[in-house]
Amino acid sequence: MTVYLFSSSGEWIAFKTDESDSNLFSPSCAWLGHFPWQNDDAADVSGRYLGTIVGDRFLAKVSSPSYFTPFTPFTPFTPFTPFTPFTPFATALPQGFQDVPRDRLRP
C-alpha cells in the first residue's frame, strides 16, 4: 500500500511504494532518495540528509543530523504512478522542523 507524504500545508510531495520500501519518490515518480540509516531520516541521491518522516508529513530538521555519507544504491525501477491522494488538513510544524525546501524535492 502506497505511503503518501505531505508538506505541513498538506501538499503531496513524496511517496514510498509501501511501508518496507527504502526508496523515496516524487509525485511524478522521480527518485528523490532513500532511507540508509535504518530510521525515518532520508538521504537524497547524493547521500546528503534530505528530510524526516513525521507521521504522514515529510519535513526537514532545522539542524541537520550528522550522519556518515551512505553508499548510494543503484537507481531503483520507476514505480507506477499512484493515485493522487486526498489533501489532508494543514498542520503546525513540530518544533525543530521546517518544510523541505522545494528545490531539494526535484531530482
C-alpha positions in Angstrom: 0.0 0.0 0.0 1.4 3.4 -1.0 2.7 5.6 1.8 1.9 9.2 0.8 4.0 12.0 2.4 2.9 15.6 2.6 4.3 19.1 3.5 2.9 20.9 6.6 0.4 22.7 4.3 -1.0 19.3 3.1 0.6 19.3 -0.3 1.6 15.8 -1.6 5.4 16.0 -2.0 6.6 12.4 -1.9 5.7 8.7 -1.5 7.1 5.3 -0.8 5.6 2.3 -2.7 4.9 0.5 0.6 6.0 0.6 4.3 9.1 -1.5 3.7 10.3 0.4 0.7 13.7 2.1 1.3 13.3 4.5 -1.6 11.5 7.9 -1.8 9.9 9.2 -5.0 8.3 12.4 -6.1 4.6 12.5 -7.2 5.9 12.3 -10.8 7.8 9.1 -9.8 11.3 10.6 -10.0 13.7 9.1 -7.5 14.3 11.6 -4.7 16.4 9.4 -2.3 16.5 6.5 0.1 16.5 5.6 3.8 20.0 4.4 4.6 20.2 5.0 8.3 17.5 2.5 9.5 15.2 5.2 10.8 12.8 7.8 9.3 15.6 10.1 8.0 16.1 10.1 4.2 19.2 10.9 2.2 19.0 12.4 -1.3 20.6 10.7 -4.3 24.0 12.2 -3.4 23.9 11.0 0.2 23.0 14.2 2.0 20.3 14.4 4.6 17.0 15.3 2.8 14.2 15.0 5.4 12.4 13.0 8.0 9.1 11.3 8.0 6.9 12.7 10.9 3.6 10.9 10.8 2.3 11.5 7.3 4.5 14.5 6.7 7.9 14.7 5.2 9.8 17.5 7.0 13.4 18.7 7.4 15.1 19.1 10.7 16.2 22.7 11.2 19.6 21.4 12.4 20.6 18.6 10.0 21.7 15.5 11.8 25.3 14.4 11.4 25.4 11.0 9.7 28.1 9.2 7.7 27.7 9.5 3.9 26.0 6.3 2.9 26.7 4.3 -0.2 24.2 5.4 -2.8 22.3 2.4 -4.1 21.6 1.8 -7.8 18.7 3.8 -9.2 15.5 1.8 -8.5 13.0 0.8 -11.0 10.5 3.6 -11.6 7.2 2.7 -9.9 3.8 3.0 -11.3 2.3 6.4 -10.7 0.0 6.1 -7.7 -3.5 7.6 -7.4 -3.5 11.2 -6.3 -4.4 11.2 -2.6 -6.9 13.4 -0.8 -5.3 16.5 0.6 -5.1 16.4 4.4 -5.5 19.5 6.6 -2.5 21.7 7.2 -0.7 21.2 10.4 1.6 23.3 12.5 5.3 22.4 12.2 6.7 20.5 15.1 9.4 22.3 17.0 12.8 21.8 15.3 11.4 21.1 11.9 10.7 23.1 8.7 9.3 22.1 5.3 11.8 20.5 3.0 12.9 23.3 0.5 11.1 22.8 -2.9 14.4 22.7 -4.8 15.5 19.7 -2.8 12.4 17.8 -3.9 13.4 17.9 -7.5 15.9 15.3 -8.8 
